[in-house]
Amino acid sequence: MFAHLNHSRLLRYAGLFTWAVIGMPLLLLSLLPSDQAGGLDGDAVAVAHIGWQAWAAYAAFGLCYGWLTRALGSRRVGAFDYLLLLVLTASAVAISYYSASGLGSILLMVAACVLPWLLPLPLGVAWLVLSEFLVVPVYVRWLDMSWVEALMQSLLYAGFSGFVFVTSLVARQQAQAREDQRRLNAELRATRALLAESARINERTRISRELHDLLGHHLTALSLNLEVAGHLVQGKAQEHVSQAHTLARLLLSDVREAVSRLREGDAIDMSATLRPLADNVAGLQITMEMPQPFLLEDPERAHVLLRCTQEIITNAVRHAQAGELRLDYRYDGRMVRLHARDNGRGAEAPVAGNGLRGMRERLAAYGGRVDIDTRPGRGFAVDLRLPLEEGVAVPAPVPAMGPAEAAVALK
């Protein structure tokens, strides 16, 4: 029954169920007279009748929780999510104040399950403890507790919230491990496709060489011997030798044509190799545009293009926090170009890590290069150029000119 639900969905539905159940005591407190409502919590002081403020906070909590937990772990977290987290916490605390009860502390336990997905671990723990302590005045004023008892009560709820927090943290780590496994499987499938293409090409090359070196040479020798025999014999024997010579030449022509066809297929289908990398990437929609057919004859250059594509996708997910990535492959003369752009957060001055340095080193070994264009809030754009033949020069990028330089250039 729950086989199709992952960890994040189970947390979402469990939290929504708890939020719905909290509405029942709120409704009961709203219907009872104020003197009896105070007795529900063992308080000798009558509490005020629950008004619209408590229900507004209750509704705000449900809406914020529902929004924050949608596609949890598979979407980019933005400033709006942090604002909703603040409203979520404030709504839970407000429920306790407006209902004069500890119901808000229970909702703070529900809010604890989203903290590991939105905040770093130390900040999430601090947020959890501080939010529970905000309910201490409720215990002192309306539930007739001393400050020590109120603090102990908050610590108790903080312990329960910590358990929920750790459970959600484990779910997040498992989701991350599952995504890493998916990425490795995609890279494995792409590498396997490349190896299969390389093995197919090597086998076709071997067969073509065998046909050319063995059958071709033997048929050439046979044709020469039949031509000599045609000059040595007379009559009907010469006619049969001439027919055999013609058949030998036709067979030699067929062998050469078969070898040529085998060698024409010595190219790797990059479409079948690259597309597995874009399958089911969590939180990232990848669009690939490539020529048809998209073939590369050199397996080494095909491997370089594969590894560079892997690195671009990994950077878009881990560092750019992008939701969309467009990969545009095309031929440009005697080189292949890849223009990649995402809608991530961008950077003012990107620092070259091991992945980017490795990409540049791979391309430099074949005379290629990679250029990056990024601005804060405008995502990353990568322009990659890989020569298909030795000795092909990749032009250096032309620096952008200012208005004054452009005016001088036009004169």
C-alpha positions as CSV (number, residue, x, y, z in Angstrom):
1,M,0.0,0.0,0.0
2,F,2.8,2.4,0.9
3,A,5.3,1.0,-1.7
4,H,4.9,4.1,-3.9
5,L,5.6,6.5,-1.1
6,N,9.1,7.7,-0.4
7,H,10.4,9.1,2.9
8,S,9.6,12.7,2.2
9,R,6.0,11.9,1.2
10,L,5.5,9.9,4.3
11,L,6.7,12.8,6.4
12,R,4.4,15.1,4.6
13,Y,1.3,13.0,5.0
14,A,2.1,12.2,8.7
15,G,2.5,16.0,9.4
16,L,-0.7,16.9,7.7
17,F,-2.5,14.2,9.6
18,T,-1.2,15.5,12.9
19,W,-2.2,19.0,11.9
20,A,-5.7,17.8,11.1
21,V,-6.0,16.0,14.5
22,I,-4.9,19.2,16.4
23,G,-8.0,20.8,14.9
24,M,-10.2,18.6,17.0
25,P,-9.1,19.9,20.5
26,L,-9.2,23.4,19.1
27,L,-12.8,22.9,18.0
28,L,-13.6,21.4,21.4
29,L,-12.0,24.4,23.2
30,S,-14.0,26.7,20.9
31,L,-17.4,25.1,21.7
32,L,-17.0,24.7,25.5
33,P,-17.7,27.6,27.9
34,S,-14.6,29.4,29.0
35,D,-14.8,28.1,32.6
36,Q,-14.9,24.5,31.4
37,A,-12.2,25.1,28.8
38,G,-9.8,26.2,31.5
39,G,-10.5,22.9,33.4
40,L,-9.4,20.9,30.4
41,D,-5.8,21.8,31.1
42,G,-6.1,21.6,34.8
43,D,-5.9,25.4,35.1
44,A,-7.7,27.0,38.0
45,V,-8.0,30.3,36.0
46,A,-10.6,30.5,33.3
47,V,-9.3,31.1,29.8
48,A,-10.7,33.3,27.2
49,H,-12.9,31.8,24.5
50,I,-10.9,30.8,21.4
51,G,-11.4,33.4,18.7
52,W,-10.6,33.7,15.0
53,Q,-6.9,34.5,15.7
54,A,-6.2,30.9,16.8
55,W,-8.0,29.5,13.7
56,A,-6.2,31.9,11.4
57,A,-2.9,30.7,12.9
58,Y,-4.1,27.1,12.5
59,A,-4.9,27.6,8.8
60,A,-1.6,29.5,8.2
61,F,0.3,26.6,9.7
62,G,-1.4,24.0,7.5
63,L,-0.9,26.1,4.3
64,C,2.7,26.8,5.1
65,Y,3.4,23.2,5.9
66,G,1.7,21.9,2.8
67,W,3.7,24.3,0.6
68,L,7.0,23.6,2.3
69,T,6.7,19.8,2.1
70,R,5.7,19.7,-1.6
71,A,8.4,17.8,-3.6
72,L,10.5,17.9,-0.5
73,G,14.2,17.3,-1.3
74,S,13.6,17.4,-5.1
75,R,13.2,21.2,-5.6
76,R,15.4,24.2,-5.1
77,V,15.0,26.0,-1.8
78,G,14.6,29.8,-2.1
79,A,14.0,32.8,0.1
80,F,10.3,32.3,0.0
81,D,10.7,29.0,1.7
82,Y,12.6,30.5,4.5
83,L,9.9,33.1,4.9
84,L,7.2,30.4,5.1
85,L,9.3,28.5,7.7
86,L,9.3,31.7,9.9
87,V,5.5,31.9,9.4
88,L,5.1,28.2,10.2
89,T,6.9,28.5,13.5
90,A,5.2,31.8,14.4
91,S,1.8,30.2,13.7
92,A,2.5,27.2,15.9
93,V,3.6,29.5,18.8
94,A,0.5,31.8,18.2
95,I,-1.8,28.8,18.5
96,S,-0.5,28.2,22.0
97,Y,-1.0,31.8,23.0
98,Y,-4.5,32.2,21.5
99,S,-5.7,28.9,22.8
100,A,-3.9,29.1,26.1
101,S,-2.8,25.5,25.7
102,G,0.3,23.4,24.7
103,L,-1.1,22.6,21.3
104,G,1.4,24.8,19.6
105,S,4.2,22.7,21.1
106,I,2.8,19.7,19.3
107,L,2.7,21.6,16.0
108,L,6.3,22.6,16.6
109,M,7.1,18.9,16.6
110,V,5.5,18.7,13.2
111,A,7.5,21.8,12.0
112,A,10.7,20.1,13.2
113,C,10.5,17.6,10.3
114,V,11.0,20.3,7.7
115,L,14.0,21.9,9.4
116,P,16.7,19.4,8.1
117,W,15.5,20.0,4.5
118,L,15.8,23.7,4.7
119,L,18.5,24.6,7.3
120,P,22.0,23.5,8.1
121,L,22.2,21.1,11.0
122,P,23.5,23.5,13.7
123,L,21.0,26.2,12.7
124,G,18.2,23.7,12.5
125,V,18.8,22.5,16.1
126,A,19.0,26.0,17.4
127,W,15.8,26.9,15.6
128,L,14.1,23.9,17.1
129,V,15.1,24.6,20.8
130,L,14.4,28.3,20.6
131,S,10.9,27.8,19.1
132,E,10.0,25.4,22.0
133,F,11.2,27.9,24.6
134,L,8.9,30.6,23.1
135,V,5.9,28.7,24.5
136,V,7.2,28.8,28.2
137,P,5.1,32.0,29.1
138,V,2.0,30.1,28.1
139,Y,2.7,27.4,30.7
140,V,3.4,29.9,33.3
141,R,0.5,32.2,32.8
142,W,-2.4,30.0,31.7
143,L,-1.4,26.5,32.9
144,D,-0.4,27.6,36.4
145,M,3.2,26.2,36.2
146,S,6.3,27.6,37.8
147,W,9.1,28.8,35.6
148,V,11.1,25.7,36.4
149,E,8.1,23.4,35.5
150,A,7.5,25.4,32.3
151,L,11.2,25.1,31.3
152,M,11.1,21.3,32.0
153,Q,7.9,21.0,29.9
154,S,9.5,22.9,27.0
155,L,12.6,20.7,27.3
156,L,10.3,17.6,27.2
157,Y,8.7,18.9,24.0
158,A,12.1,19.8,22.6
159,G,13.2,16.2,23.2
160,F,10.2,14.9,21.2
161,S,10.9,17.5,18.5
162,G,14.5,16.3,18.4
163,F,13.4,12.8,17.7
164,V,11.3,14.0,14.8
165,F,14.2,16.2,13.6
166,V,16.6,13.2,13.6
167,T,14.0,11.0,11.8
168,S,13.6,13.7,9.1
169,L,17.4,14.1,8.9
170,V,17.8,10.4,8.3
171,A,15.1,10.5,5.6
172,R,16.9,13.4,4.0
173,Q,20.3,11.5,4.0
174,Q,18.6,8.5,2.5
175,A,17.0,10.6,-0.2
176,Q,20.4,12.1,-0.9
177,A,22.0,8.6,-1.0
178,R,19.2,7.4,-3.3
179,E,19.9,10.4,-5.6
180,D,23.6,9.7,-5.6
181,Q,22.9,6.1,-6.5
182,R,20.6,7.2,-9.4
183,R,23.3,9.6,-10.7
184,L,25.9,6.8,-10.5
185,N,23.6,4.4,-12.3
186,A,22.9,7.0,-15.0
187,E,26.7,7.5,-15.4
188,L,27.2,3.8,-15.5
189,R,24.6,3.4,-18.2
190,A,26.1,6.1,-20.3
191,T,29.6,4.7,-19.8
192,R,28.3,1.2,-20.7
193,A,26.7,2.6,-23.9
194,L,29.9,4.2,-24.8
195,L,31.9,1.0,-24.2
196,A,29.3,-0.9,-26.2
197,E,29.7,1.5,-29.1
198,S,33.5,1.3,-28.8
199,A,33.4,-2.5,-28.7
200,R,31.1,-2.5,-31.8
201,I,33.5,-0.2,-33.6
202,N,36.5,-2.2,-32.7
203,E,34.8,-5.4,-33.9
204,R,33.8,-3.9,-37.2
205,T,37.3,-2.5,-37.7
206,R,38.8,-5.9,-37.0
207,I,36.4,-7.6,-39.4
208,S,37.1,-5.0,-42.1
209,R,40.8,-5.5,-41.7
210,E,40.5,-9.3,-41.9
211,L,38.4,-9.0,-45.0
212,H,40.8,-6.6,-46.6
213,D,44.1,-8.3,-45.6
214,L,43.0,-11.9,-46.2
215,L,40.3,-12.1,-48.7
216,G,41.4,-9.0,-50.5
217,H,45.0,-10.1,-51.0
218,H,44.0,-13.7,-51.9
219,L,41.4,-12.5,-54.5
220,T,43.9,-10.1,-56.0
221,A,46.5,-12.9,-56.3
222,L,43.8,-15.1,-57.8
223,S,42.8,-12.5,-60.3
224,L,46.4,-12.0,-61.4
225,N,46.9,-15.7,-61.9
226,L,43.7,-16.1,-63.9
227,E,44.8,-13.2,-66.1
228,V,48.1,-14.9,-66.8
229,A,46.4,-18.2,-67.4
230,G,44.1,-16.5,-69.9
231,H,47.2,-15.7,-72.0
232,L,48.6,-19.2,-71.8
233,V,45.6,-21.2,-72.9
234,Q,43.5,-21.4,-76.1
235,G,40.0,-22.3,-77.1
236,K,37.3,-23.2,-74.7
237,A,39.8,-23.3,-71.8
238,Q,40.6,-19.7,-72.4
239,E,36.8,-18.8,-72.3
240,H,36.4,-20.6,-68.9
241,V,39.5,-18.9,-67.5
242,S,38.2,-15.5,-68.7
243,Q,34.9,-16.1,-66.9
244,A,36.7,-17.1,-63.8
245,H,38.8,-14.0,-64.0
246,T,35.7,-11.9,-64.3
247,L,34.0,-13.6,-61.3
248,A,37.2,-13.0,-59.3
249,R,37.2,-9.3,-60.1
250,L,33.5,-9.0,-59.2
251,L,34.2,-10.8,-55.9
252,L,37.1,-8.5,-55.1
253,S,34.9,-5.5,-55.8
254,D,32.2,-6.9,-53.5
255,V,34.8,-7.4,-50.7
256,R,36.1,-3.9,-51.1
257,E,32.5,-2.5,-51.0
258,A,31.8,-4.5,-47.8
259,V,35.0,-3.2,-46.2
260,S,34.0,0.3,-47.1
261,R,30.5,-0.1,-45.6
262,L,32.0,-1.5,-42.4
263,R,34.4,1.4,-42.1
264,E,31.6,3.9,-42.8
265,G,29.8,2.7,-39.6
266,D,32.9,3.3,-37.4
267,A,31.2,6.2,-35.5
268,I,29.8,6.4,-32.0
269,D,26.2,7.3,-31.6
270,M,26.4,10.1,-29.0
271,S,22.7,10.5,-28.7
272,A,22.4,7.0,-27.2
273,T,25.4,7.6,-25.0
274,L,24.4,11.0,-23.6
275,R,20.7,10.8,-23.1
276,P,20.8,8.3,-20.1
277,L,22.5,11.1,-18.1
278,A,19.4,13.2,-18.2
279,D,17.0,10.5,-17.0
280,N,15.1,11.2,-13.7
281,V,17.5,13.9,-12.2
282,A,15.7,15.0,-9.0
283,G,14.8,18.6,-9.0
284,L,16.4,19.3,-12.4
285,Q,14.7,19.4,-15.8
286,I,17.2,18.7,-18.5
287,T,16.6,19.5,-22.2
288,M,19.1,18.1,-24.7
289,E,19.3,19.4,-28.3
290,M,21.6,17.6,-30.7
291,P,22.0,17.1,-34.4
292,Q,20.6,13.9,-36.0
293,P,22.6,11.8,-36.4
294,F,25.1,12.9,-33.7
295,L,28.2,10.8,-34.4
296,L,31.8,10.9,-33.3
297,E,34.5,8.7,-34.9
298,D,37.1,9.1,-32.1
299,P,36.2,7.1,-29.0
300,E,38.5,9.2,-26.9
301,R,36.8,12.4,-27.8
302,A,33.5,10.8,-27.3
303,H,34.6,9.9,-23.7
304,V,35.7,13.5,-23.1
305,L,32.3,14.9,-24.2
306,L,30.6,12.3,-22.0
307,R,32.6,13.3,-18.9
308,C,32.2,17.0,-19.5
309,T,28.4,16.5,-19.7
310,Q,28.4,14.6,-16.5
311,E,30.3,17.4,-14.7
312,I,27.9,20.1,-16.1
313,I,24.9,18.2,-14.8
314,T,26.5,17.6,-11.4
315,N,27.4,21.2,-11.0
316,A,23.9,22.3,-11.9
317,V,22.4,20.1,-9.2
318,R,24.9,20.5,-6.4
319,H,26.3,24.0,-6.7
320,A,24.1,26.1,-8.9
321,Q,20.8,24.8,-7.3
322,A,19.2,25.0,-10.7
323,G,15.7,23.8,-11.7
324,E,16.3,23.8,-15.4
325,L,19.3,23.0,-17.6
326,R,19.6,23.2,-21.4
327,L,22.3,21.4,-23.3
328,D,22.7,22.3,-26.9
329,Y,25.2,20.2,-29.0
330,R,26.1,21.1,-32.5
331,Y,28.8,20.8,-35.1
332,D,30.9,23.9,-35.9
333,G,33.1,23.1,-38.8
334,R,35.7,20.6,-37.7
335,M,34.7,20.8,-34.0
336,V,31.8,19.9,-31.8
337,R,30.3,22.6,-29.5
338,L,28.3,22.3,-26.3
339,H,26.4,25.3,-25.0
340,A,24.9,24.7,-21.5
341,R,22.9,27.1,-19.5
342,D,21.0,26.7,-16.2
343,N,18.7,28.9,-14.2
344,G,20.6,28.6,-11.0
345,R,21.8,31.2,-8.6
346,G,25.0,32.1,-10.5
347,A,28.1,33.6,-8.9
348,E,30.0,36.9,-9.1
349,A,33.4,35.2,-9.3
350,P,33.2,31.4,-9.8
351,V,36.0,29.4,-8.2
352,A,37.4,26.6,-10.3
353,G,37.0,23.3,-8.4
354,N,38.3,19.9,-9.2
355,G,35.5,19.2,-11.6
356,L,36.0,22.4,-13.7
357,R,39.8,21.9,-13.7
358,G,39.4,18.3,-14.8
359,M,37.1,19.4,-17.6
360,R,39.6,21.9,-18.8
361,E,42.4,19.4,-18.7
362,R,40.5,16.8,-20.6
363,L,39.6,19.4,-23.3
364,A,43.1,20.9,-23.4
365,A,44.6,17.4,-24.2
366,Y,42.7,17.5,-27.5
367,G,43.1,21.2,-28.2
368,G,39.7,22.2,-26.8
369,R,38.6,24.8,-24.3
370,V,35.7,25.7,-22.0
371,D,34.4,29.2,-21.2
372,I,32.1,30.2,-18.4
373,D,29.7,33.1,-18.2
374,T,27.8,33.7,-14.9
375,R,26.2,36.5,-12.9
376,P,24.5,36.4,-9.6
377,G,20.9,35.4,-10.2
378,R,21.4,34.7,-13.9
379,G,22.7,31.1,-13.7
380,F,25.7,29.5,-15.3
381,A,26.5,29.3,-19.0
382,V,29.2,27.0,-20.2
383,D,30.6,27.1,-23.8
384,L,32.6,24.0,-24.6
385,R,34.5,23.4,-27.9
386,L,36.2,20.1,-28.8
387,P,38.1,19.7,-32.1
388,L,37.3,16.6,-34.0
389,E,40.7,16.4,-35.7
390,E,44.3,17.0,-34.6
391,G,45.7,20.4,-35.5
392,V,42.3,22.2,-35.4
393,A,42.8,25.5,-33.5
394,V,40.0,26.7,-31.2
395,P,39.8,30.5,-31.4
396,A,40.2,32.4,-28.1
397,P,37.1,34.3,-26.9
398,V,36.8,37.9,-27.9
399,P,36.6,40.2,-24.9
400,A,33.5,42.4,-24.7
401,M,34.1,46.0,-25.6
402,G,32.7,49.0,-23.9
403,P,30.8,51.8,-25.7
404,A,33.9,53.9,-26.3
405,E,35.9,51.0,-27.6
406,A,33.0,49.9,-29.8
407,A,32.8,53.5,-31.3
408,V,36.5,53.4,-32.0
409,A,36.3,50.0,-33.7
410,L,33.5,51.2,-36.0
411,K,35.6,54.1,-37.3
